[in-house]
Amino acid sequence: MSDSNDIDDDSIWVVYEAPPDYPDKYVARRLHLNRPTGDVVIGDTLIDVRSKLPKGLFRLERSDRDDPLVRESWI
């Protein structure tokens, strides 16, 4: 994970459960202006991943339109 301690108003962290590249993990990936970045947080549990996200973010519930692997997003 790169310099993720800074809040970025143009970014969103999307949390996935068991994505294909980490089938036994929870993974948060940062999108900047809706484009993937190299920033990723990996944990064994959802709580583990949440604890590693930058401070000051707000959680968004998943939408019915989200990929089924998406658990939540943070802005």
Backbone atoms as SQL, in Angstrom:
CREATE TABLE atoms (id INTEGER PRIMARY KEY, chain TEXT, resi INTEGER, resn TEXT, atom TEXT, x REAL, y REAL, z REAL);
INSERT INTO atoms VALUES
  (1, 'A', 1, 'MET', 'N', 0.848, -1.170, 0.000),
  (2, 'A', 1, 'MET', 'CA', 0.000, 0.000, 0.000),
  (3, 'A', 1, 'MET', 'C', 0.889, 1.227, 0.000),
  (4, 'A', 2, 'SER', 'N', 0.601, 2.179, -0.849),
  (5, 'A', 2, 'SER', 'CA', 1.397, 3.394, -0.862),
  (6, 'A', 2, 'SER', 'C', 0.826, 4.410, 0.112),
  (7, 'A', 3, 'ASP', 'N', 1.087, 5.654, -0.086),
  (8, 'A', 3, 'ASP', 'CA', 0.803, 6.711, 0.880),
  (9, 'A', 3, 'ASP', 'C', -0.700, 6.891, 1.105),
  (10, 'A', 4, 'SER', 'N', -1.354, 5.927, 1.738),
  (11, 'A', 4, 'SER', 'CA', -2.804, 5.939, 1.883),
  (12, 'A', 4, 'SER', 'C', -3.275, 6.645, 3.144),
  (13, 'A', 5, 'ASN', 'N', -2.374, 7.256, 3.908),
  (14, 'A', 5, 'ASN', 'CA', -2.796, 7.943, 5.121),
  (15, 'A', 5, 'ASN', 'C', -3.388, 9.309, 4.837),
  (16, 'A', 6, 'ASP', 'N', -3.266, 9.792, 3.616),
  (17, 'A', 6, 'ASP', 'CA', -3.832, 11.077, 3.243),
  (18, 'A', 6, 'ASP', 'C', -5.218, 10.872, 2.657),
  (19, 'A', 7, 'ILE', 'N', -6.177, 11.667, 3.142),
  (20, 'A', 7, 'ILE', 'CA', -7.534, 11.610, 2.604),
  (21, 'A', 7, 'ILE', 'C', -7.519, 12.241, 1.216),
  (22, 'A', 8, 'ASP', 'N', -8.163, 11.614, 0.271),
  (23, 'A', 8, 'ASP', 'CA', -8.221, 12.076, -1.104),
  (24, 'A', 8, 'ASP', 'C', -9.688, 12.117, -1.508),
  (25, 'A', 9, 'ASP', 'N', -10.218, 13.324, -1.746),
  (26, 'A', 9, 'ASP', 'CA', -11.635, 13.474, -2.062),
  (27, 'A', 9, 'ASP', 'C', -12.043, 12.811, -3.372),
  (28, 'A', 10, 'ASP', 'N', -11.082, 12.465, -4.201),
  (29, 'A', 10, 'ASP', 'CA', -11.388, 11.847, -5.496),
  (30, 'A', 10, 'ASP', 'C', -11.212, 10.335, -5.485),
  (31, 'A', 11, 'SER', 'N', -11.006, 9.768, -4.302),
  (32, 'A', 11, 'SER', 'CA', -10.775, 8.332, -4.207),
  (33, 'A', 11, 'SER', 'C', -11.896, 7.626, -3.465),
  (34, 'A', 12, 'ILE', 'N', -12.033, 6.358, -3.776),
  (35, 'A', 12, 'ILE', 'CA', -12.948, 5.480, -3.064),
  (36, 'A', 12, 'ILE', 'C', -12.227, 4.147, -2.856),
  (37, 'A', 13, 'TRP', 'N', -12.373, 3.583, -1.676),
  (38, 'A', 13, 'TRP', 'CA', -11.826, 2.263, -1.373),
  (39, 'A', 13, 'TRP', 'C', -12.974, 1.271, -1.480),
  (40, 'A', 14, 'VAL', 'N', -12.822, 0.255, -2.300),
  (41, 'A', 14, 'VAL', 'CA', -13.843, -0.782, -2.479),
  (42, 'A', 14, 'VAL', 'C', -13.328, -2.057, -1.824),
  (43, 'A', 15, 'VAL', 'N', -14.150, -2.621, -0.930),
  (44, 'A', 15, 'VAL', 'CA', -13.762, -3.816, -0.183),
  (45, 'A', 15, 'VAL', 'C', -14.437, -5.036, -0.796),
  (46, 'A', 16, 'TYR', 'N', -13.630, -6.034, -1.122),
  (47, 'A', 16, 'TYR', 'CA', -14.101, -7.275, -1.741),
  (48, 'A', 16, 'TYR', 'C', -13.893, -8.444, -0.790),
  (49, 'A', 17, 'GLU', 'N', -14.783, -9.397, -0.869),
  (50, 'A', 17, 'GLU', 'CA', -14.606, -10.655, -0.140),
  (51, 'A', 17, 'GLU', 'C', -14.231, -11.742, -1.133),
  (52, 'A', 18, 'ALA', 'N', -13.085, -12.352, -0.924),
  (53, 'A', 18, 'ALA', 'CA', -12.599, -13.480, -1.726),
  (54, 'A', 18, 'ALA', 'C', -12.534, -13.184, -3.227),
  (55, 'A', 19, 'PRO', 'N', -11.806, -12.117, -3.616),
  (56, 'A', 19, 'PRO', 'CA', -11.633, -11.897, -5.062),
  (57, 'A', 19, 'PRO', 'C', -10.754, -12.997, -5.650),
  (58, 'A', 20, 'PRO', 'N', -10.795, -13.192, -6.961),
  (59, 'A', 20, 'PRO', 'CA', -10.042, -14.290, -7.582),
  (60, 'A', 20, 'PRO', 'C', -8.543, -14.289, -7.271),
  (61, 'A', 21, 'ASP', 'N', -7.935, -13.107, -7.120),
  (62, 'A', 21, 'ASP', 'CA', -6.494, -13.073, -6.861),
  (63, 'A', 21, 'ASP', 'C', -6.133, -13.301, -5.386),
  (64, 'A', 22, 'TYR', 'N', -7.115, -13.233, -4.486),
  (65, 'A', 22, 'TYR', 'CA', -6.916, -13.515, -3.056),
  (66, 'A', 22, 'TYR', 'C', -8.153, -14.265, -2.546),
  (67, 'A', 23, 'PRO', 'N', -8.332, -15.507, -2.946),
  (68, 'A', 23, 'PRO', 'CA', -9.591, -16.218, -2.692),
  (69, 'A', 23, 'PRO', 'C', -9.944, -16.461, -1.220),
  (70, 'A', 24, 'ASP', 'N', -8.975, -16.360, -0.318),
  (71, 'A', 24, 'ASP', 'CA', -9.254, -16.592, 1.102),
  (72, 'A', 24, 'ASP', 'C', -9.121, -15.323, 1.935),
  (73, 'A', 25, 'LYS', 'N', -9.190, -14.166, 1.295),
  (74, 'A', 25, 'LYS', 'CA', -8.936, -12.896, 1.977),
  (75, 'A', 25, 'LYS', 'C', -10.024, -11.863, 1.672),
  (76, 'A', 26, 'TYR', 'N', -9.989, -10.813, 2.462),
  (77, 'A', 26, 'TYR', 'CA', -10.721, -9.586, 2.159),
  (78, 'A', 26, 'TYR', 'C', -9.709, -8.614, 1.591),
  (79, 'A', 27, 'VAL', 'N', -10.117, -7.859, 0.580),
  (80, 'A', 27, 'VAL', 'CA', -9.196, -6.959, -0.104),
  (81, 'A', 27, 'VAL', 'C', -9.891, -5.623, -0.349),
  (82, 'A', 28, 'ALA', 'N', -9.218, -4.541, 0.009),
  (83, 'A', 28, 'ALA', 'CA', -9.693, -3.195, -0.326),
  (84, 'A', 28, 'ALA', 'C', -8.777, -2.635, -1.402),
  (85, 'A', 29, 'ARG', 'N', -9.382, -2.097, -2.433),
  (86, 'A', 29, 'ARG', 'CA', -8.614, -1.499, -3.534),
  (87, 'A', 29, 'ARG', 'C', -9.045, -0.042, -3.675),
  (88, 'A', 30, 'ARG', 'N', -8.053, 0.829, -3.848),
  (89, 'A', 30, 'ARG', 'CA', -8.362, 2.252, -4.001),
  (90, 'A', 30, 'ARG', 'C', -8.528, 2.595, -5.471),
  (91, 'A', 31, 'LEU', 'N', -9.639, 3.260, -5.764),
  (92, 'A', 31, 'LEU', 'CA', -9.891, 3.817, -7.089),
  (93, 'A', 31, 'LEU', 'C', -9.751, 5.329, -6.979),
  (94, 'A', 32, 'HIS', 'N', -9.067, 5.928, -7.921),
  (95, 'A', 32, 'HIS', 'CA', -8.929, 7.384, -7.977),
  (96, 'A', 32, 'HIS', 'C', -9.603, 7.851, -9.250),
  (97, 'A', 33, 'LEU', 'N', -10.603, 8.710, -9.098),
  (98, 'A', 33, 'LEU', 'CA', -11.399, 9.161, -10.248),
  (99, 'A', 33, 'LEU', 'C', -11.914, 7.959, -11.046),
  (100, 'A', 34, 'ASN', 'N', -12.362, 6.936, -10.317),
  (101, 'A', 34, 'ASN', 'CA', -12.917, 5.690, -10.886),
  (102, 'A', 34, 'ASN', 'C', -11.905, 4.860, -11.675),
  (103, 'A', 35, 'ARG', 'N', -10.623, 5.117, -11.482),
  (104, 'A', 35, 'ARG', 'CA', -9.582, 4.304, -12.126),
  (105, 'A', 35, 'ARG', 'C', -8.823, 3.541, -11.054),
  (106, 'A', 36, 'PRO', 'N', -8.498, 2.279, -11.305),
  (107, 'A', 36, 'PRO', 'CA', -7.726, 1.506, -10.323),
  (108, 'A', 36, 'PRO', 'C', -6.360, 2.132, -10.055),
  (109, 'A', 37, 'THR', 'N', -5.924, 2.020, -8.825),
  (110, 'A', 37, 'THR', 'CA', -4.572, 2.437, -8.446),
  (111, 'A', 37, 'THR', 'C', -3.838, 1.182, -7.976),
  (112, 'A', 38, 'GLY', 'N', -2.624, 1.313, -7.611),
  (113, 'A', 38, 'GLY', 'CA', -1.871, 0.185, -7.074),
  (114, 'A', 38, 'GLY', 'C', -2.069, -0.005, -5.577),
  (115, 'A', 39, 'ASP', 'N', -2.882, 0.853, -4.958),
  (116, 'A', 39, 'ASP', 'CA', -3.086, 0.775, -3.518),
  (117, 'A', 39, 'ASP', 'C', -4.053, -0.346, -3.170),
  (118, 'A', 40, 'VAL', 'N', -3.609, -1.216, -2.283),
  (119, 'A', 40, 'VAL', 'CA', -4.422, -2.364, -1.881),
  (120, 'A', 40, 'VAL', 'C', -4.160, -2.659, -0.407),
  (121, 'A', 41, 'VAL', 'N', -5.206, -3.082, 0.276),
  (122, 'A', 41, 'VAL', 'CA', -5.127, -3.523, 1.666),
  (123, 'A', 41, 'VAL', 'C', -5.667, -4.941, 1.706),
  (124, 'A', 42, 'ILE', 'N', -4.943, -5.851, 2.344),
  (125, 'A', 42, 'ILE', 'CA', -5.326, -7.259, 2.395),
  (126, 'A', 42, 'ILE', 'C', -5.445, -7.677, 3.854),
  (127, 'A', 43, 'GLY', 'N', -6.500, -8.428, 4.167),
  (128, 'A', 43, 'GLY', 'CA', -6.669, -8.917, 5.528),
  (129, 'A', 43, 'GLY', 'C', -7.413, -10.235, 5.562),
  (130, 'A', 44, 'ASP', 'N', -7.348, -10.887, 6.709),
  (131, 'A', 44, 'ASP', 'CA', -8.047, -12.162, 6.882),
  (132, 'A', 44, 'ASP', 'C', -9.537, -11.978, 7.158),
  (133, 'A', 45, 'THR', 'N', -9.903, -10.808, 7.700),
  (134, 'A', 45, 'THR', 'CA', -11.304, -10.538, 8.033),
  (135, 'A', 45, 'THR', 'C', -11.677, -9.143, 7.550),
  (136, 'A', 46, 'LEU', 'N', -12.965, -8.879, 7.508),
  (137, 'A', 46, 'LEU', 'CA', -13.451, -7.557, 7.141),
  (138, 'A', 46, 'LEU', 'C', -12.972, -6.526, 8.164),
  (139, 'A', 47, 'ILE', 'N', -13.009, -6.871, 9.429),
  (140, 'A', 47, 'ILE', 'CA', -12.554, -5.959, 10.481),
  (141, 'A', 47, 'ILE', 'C', -11.070, -5.654, 10.320),
  (142, 'A', 48, 'ASP', 'N', -10.297, -6.654, 9.952),
  (143, 'A', 48, 'ASP', 'CA', -8.862, -6.473, 9.721),
  (144, 'A', 48, 'ASP', 'C', -8.621, -5.444, 8.615),
  (145, 'A', 49, 'VAL', 'N', -9.331, -5.585, 7.505),
  (146, 'A', 49, 'VAL', 'CA', -9.162, -4.638, 6.393),
  (147, 'A', 49, 'VAL', 'C', -9.611, -3.244, 6.815),
  (148, 'A', 50, 'ARG', 'N', -10.751, -3.151, 7.484),
  (149, 'A', 50, 'ARG', 'CA', -11.236, -1.838, 7.936),
  (150, 'A', 50, 'ARG', 'C', -10.196, -1.132, 8.797),
  (151, 'A', 51, 'SER', 'N', -9.509, -1.871, 9.647),
  (152, 'A', 51, 'SER', 'CA', -8.537, -1.261, 10.560),
  (153, 'A', 51, 'SER', 'C', -7.312, -0.721, 9.828),
  (154, 'A', 52, 'LYS', 'N', -7.085, -1.180, 8.608),
  (155, 'A', 52, 'LYS', 'CA', -5.916, -0.756, 7.831),
  (156, 'A', 52, 'LYS', 'C', -6.214, 0.375, 6.855),
  (157, 'A', 53, 'LEU', 'N', -7.482, 0.751, 6.711),
  (158, 'A', 53, 'LEU', 'CA', -7.845, 1.841, 5.802),
  (159, 'A', 53, 'LEU', 'C', -7.460, 3.179, 6.418),
  (160, 'A', 54, 'PRO', 'N', -7.277, 4.201, 5.573),
  (161, 'A', 54, 'PRO', 'CA', -6.955, 5.523, 6.113),
  (162, 'A', 54, 'PRO', 'C', -8.038, 6.007, 7.080),
  (163, 'A', 55, 'LYS', 'N', -7.631, 6.729, 8.087),
  (164, 'A', 55, 'LYS', 'CA', -8.575, 7.284, 9.058),
  (165, 'A', 55, 'LYS', 'C', -9.402, 8.401, 8.409),
  (166, 'A', 56, 'GLY', 'N', -10.617, 8.585, 8.903),
  (167, 'A', 56, 'GLY', 'CA', -11.458, 9.688, 8.442),
  (168, 'A', 56, 'GLY', 'C', -12.363, 9.366, 7.276),
  (169, 'A', 57, 'LEU', 'N', -12.389, 8.112, 6.845),
  (170, 'A', 57, 'LEU', 'CA', -13.268, 7.721, 5.744),
  (171, 'A', 57, 'LEU', 'C', -14.666, 7.399, 6.266),
  (172, 'A', 58, 'PHE', 'N', -15.653, 7.446, 5.359),
  (173, 'A', 58, 'PHE', 'CA', -17.031, 7.103, 5.682),
  (174, 'A', 58, 'PHE', 'C', -17.456, 5.887, 4.882),
  (175, 'A', 59, 'ARG', 'N', -18.133, 4.956, 5.557),
  (176, 'A', 59, 'ARG', 'CA', -18.536, 3.701, 4.921),
  (177, 'A', 59, 'ARG', 'C', -19.843, 3.883, 4.145),
  (178, 'A', 60, 'LEU', 'N', -19.872, 3.276, 2.964),
  (179, 'A', 60, 'LEU', 'CA', -21.069, 3.215, 2.134),
  (180, 'A', 60, 'LEU', 'C', -21.514, 1.761, 2.035),
  (181, 'A', 61, 'GLU', 'N', -22.783, 1.523, 2.219),
  (182, 'A', 61, 'GLU', 'CA', -23.316, 0.168, 2.048),
  (183, 'A', 61, 'GLU', 'C', -23.214, -0.227, 0.587),
  (184, 'A', 62, 'ARG', 'N', -23.172, -1.513, 0.349),
  (185, 'A', 62, 'ARG', 'CA', -23.112, -1.984, -1.032),
  (186, 'A', 62, 'ARG', 'C', -24.433, -1.712, -1.731),
  (187, 'A', 63, 'SER', 'N', -24.385, -1.558, -3.012),
  (188, 'A', 63, 'SER', 'CA', -25.554, -1.333, -3.854),
  (189, 'A', 63, 'SER', 'C', -25.923, -2.638, -4.549),
  (190, 'A', 64, 'ASP', 'N', -27.169, -2.785, -4.916),
  (191, 'A', 64, 'ASP', 'CA', -27.592, -3.956, -5.680),
  (192, 'A', 64, 'ASP', 'C', -26.869, -4.043, -7.024),
  (193, 'A', 65, 'ARG', 'N', -26.350, -2.930, -7.496),
  (194, 'A', 65, 'ARG', 'CA', -25.633, -2.900, -8.785),
  (195, 'A', 65, 'ARG', 'C', -24.173, -3.290, -8.649),
  (196, 'A', 66, 'ASP', 'N', -23.673, -3.380, -7.409),
  (197, 'A', 66, 'ASP', 'CA', -22.269, -3.742, -7.194),
  (198, 'A', 66, 'ASP', 'C', -22.004, -5.189, -7.593),
  (199, 'A', 67, 'ASP', 'N', -20.756, -5.437, -7.921),
  (200, 'A', 67, 'ASP', 'CA', -20.290, -6.808, -8.140),
  (201, 'A', 67, 'ASP', 'C', -20.622, -7.623, -6.891),
  (202, 'A', 68, 'PRO', 'N', -21.031, -8.885, -7.034),
  (203, 'A', 68, 'PRO', 'CA', -21.380, -9.698, -5.872),
  (204, 'A', 68, 'PRO', 'C', -20.241, -9.856, -4.848),
  (205, 'A', 69, 'LEU', 'N', -18.998, -9.668, -5.250),
  (206, 'A', 69, 'LEU', 'CA', -17.877, -9.779, -4.324),
  (207, 'A', 69, 'LEU', 'C', -17.677, -8.536, -3.455),
  (208, 'A', 70, 'VAL', 'N', -18.303, -7.405, -3.843),
  (209, 'A', 70, 'VAL', 'CA', -18.158, -6.177, -3.087),
  (210, 'A', 70, 'VAL', 'C', -18.950, -6.254, -1.789),
  (211, 'A', 71, 'ARG', 'N', -18.293, -5.932, -0.690),
  (212, 'A', 71, 'ARG', 'CA', -18.947, -5.930, 0.625),
  (213, 'A', 71, 'ARG', 'C', -19.343, -4.519, 1.046),
  (214, 'A', 72, 'GLU', 'N', -18.489, -3.537, 0.741),
  (215, 'A', 72, 'GLU', 'CA', -18.757, -2.147, 1.107),
  (216, 'A', 72, 'GLU', 'C', -17.733, -1.276, 0.428),
  (217, 'A', 73, 'SER', 'N', -17.953, 0.036, 0.507),
  (218, 'A', 73, 'SER', 'CA', -17.004, 1.011, -0.035),
  (219, 'A', 73, 'SER', 'C', -16.797, 2.110, 0.983),
  (220, 'A', 74, 'TRP', 'N', -15.668, 2.788, 0.889),
  (221, 'A', 74, 'TRP', 'CA', -15.313, 3.856, 1.825),
  (222, 'A', 74, 'TRP', 'C', -14.861, 5.086, 1.044),
  (223, 'A', 75, 'ILE', 'N', -15.393, 6.245, 1.437),
  (224, 'A', 75, 'ILE', 'CA', -14.980, 7.522, 0.810),
  (225, 'A', 75, 'ILE', 'C', -14.537, 8.480, 1.896);
